[in-house]
Amino acid sequence: MADTQKSHSFPSLEKASKPELLRALESSLGTSFSSESILPTPNSLILVISGPSGVGKDAVIKRLRQVRENLHFVVTATSRPMRPGEGYPKGKSGNSWGKGDIVEGRYSRAETLRRILGDSGLFIFLVAESELALVERLIERKTESKEELLVRIATAREEVKLAKRFDYVVVNAQGKLEEAVNLVGSIIDAEKARVRQRTPFI
Ligand SMILES: Nc1ncnc2c1ncn2[C@@H]1O[C@H](COP(=O)(O)OP(=O)(O)OP(=O)(O)O)[C@@H](O)[C@H]1O
């Protein structure tokens, strides 16, 4: 009976205004519609970008920062030892991350970070399209001696074997930096939309 009465008082779908229809629907349901976001605020994301020396980690991160304002820091993990002063800033609580999505610092191996962070971090492995392309890029950079080049190439061969320990592999192909950056951006977006979010801690 009550239902019949309500349907009698319901305004015409054709004639009523949107606000009238919203009010009528709310009154039929007995609850009002919330304008609050349906999605919870995504967790902060710790992004670790690793890959062989010369693959373009710095270049990708620099560009990523330009195109995505909300990224504060990035961890890059290289074969190079960590420089003094590079490390994880602690969040306000002392053992959690602050607001920043990403933390910068150079670690000897992404493996160490994986041990610390487990699945709470997002690990991306950057590769060139081929070993030849990587070596060409290293040569063109002109920052390494012959000995350093040989060490970096040998290390790169070892590091590529570790790619399976990462969550994603992104190809930074010659002349296609923008594509690599876009793919990293898409991965970040996908992570933010995950139902089961990673929960960063340290
Ligand atoms: N997609 C690309 N196409 C062509 N050149 C690139 C690309 N990405 C990076 N480079 C160039 O390759 C060189 C190496 O890049 P970068 O210094 O960013 O590497 P890296 O991975 O940070 O190396 P390292 O671990 O030794 O610091 C630089 O000269 C950079 O400008």
The ligand as a Tripos MOL2 file, in Angstrom:
@<TRIPOS>MOLECULE
LIG
   31    33     1     0     0
SMALL
NO_CHARGES

@<TRIPOS>ATOM
      1 N1         64.8930    6.1510  -25.0040 N.pl3     1 LIG1
      2 C1         66.1250    6.6570  -25.1670 C.ar      1 LIG1
      3 N2         66.5970    6.8480  -26.4050 N.ar      1 LIG1
      4 C2         67.8270    7.3650  -26.5930 C.ar      1 LIG1
      5 N3         68.6730    7.7270  -25.6070 N.ar      1 LIG1
      6 C3         68.2530    7.5460  -24.3540 C.ar      1 LIG1
      7 C4         66.9550    7.0050  -24.0520 C.ar      1 LIG1
      8 N4         66.8360    6.9560  -22.7170 N.ar      1 LIG1
      9 C5         67.9730    7.4360  -22.1880 C.ar      1 LIG1
     10 N5         68.8190    7.7840  -23.1650 N.ar      1 LIG1
     11 C6         70.1930    8.3130  -23.0150 C.3       1 LIG1
     12 O1         70.9930    7.1860  -22.6100 O.3       1 LIG1
     13 C7         72.0010    7.6020  -21.6950 C.3       1 LIG1
     14 C8         71.8820    6.8160  -20.3870 C.3       1 LIG1
     15 O2         70.7070    7.2330  -19.7220 O.3       1 LIG1
     16 P1         70.6710    7.4480  -18.1480 P.3       1 LIG1
     17 O3         71.8740    8.2000  -17.6800 O.co2     1 LIG1
     18 O4         69.3340    7.9790  -17.8130 O.co2     1 LIG1
     19 O5         70.8080    5.9220  -17.6870 O.3       1 LIG1
     20 P2         70.7720    5.2950  -16.2250 P.3       1 LIG1
     21 O6         69.9950    4.0230  -16.3550 O.co2     1 LIG1
     22 O7         70.2660    6.2640  -15.2180 O.co2     1 LIG1
     23 O8         72.3060    4.9500  -15.9850 O.3       1 LIG1
     24 P3         73.1090    4.7740  -14.5920 P.3       1 LIG1
     25 O9         72.4720    3.6200  -13.8620 O.co2     1 LIG1
     26 O10        74.4960    4.4420  -15.0340 O.co2     1 LIG1
     27 O11        72.9840    6.0700  -13.8470 O.co2     1 LIG1
     28 C9         71.8370    9.1090  -21.5000 C.3       1 LIG1
     29 O12        72.7160    9.7530  -22.3730 O.3       1 LIG1
     30 C10        70.3710    9.3350  -21.9050 C.3       1 LIG1
     31 O13        70.1470   10.6510  -22.3670 O.3       1 LIG1
@<TRIPOS>BOND
     1     1     2 1
     2     2     3 ar
     3     2     7 ar
     4     3     4 ar
     5     4     5 ar
     6     5     6 ar
     7     6     7 ar
     8     6    10 ar
     9     7     8 ar
    10     8     9 ar
    11     9    10 ar
    12    10    11 1
    13    11    12 1
    14    11    30 1
    15    12    13 1
    16    13    14 1
    17    13    28 1
    18    14    15 1
    19    15    16 1
    20    16    17 2
    21    16    18 1
    22    16    19 1
    23    19    20 1
    24    20    21 2
    25    20    22 1
    26    20    23 1
    27    23    24 1
    28    24    25 2
    29    24    26 1
    30    24    27 1
    31    28    29 1
    32    28    30 1
    33    30    31 1
@<TRIPOS>SUBSTRUCTURE
     1 LIG1         1 GROUP 0 **** ****
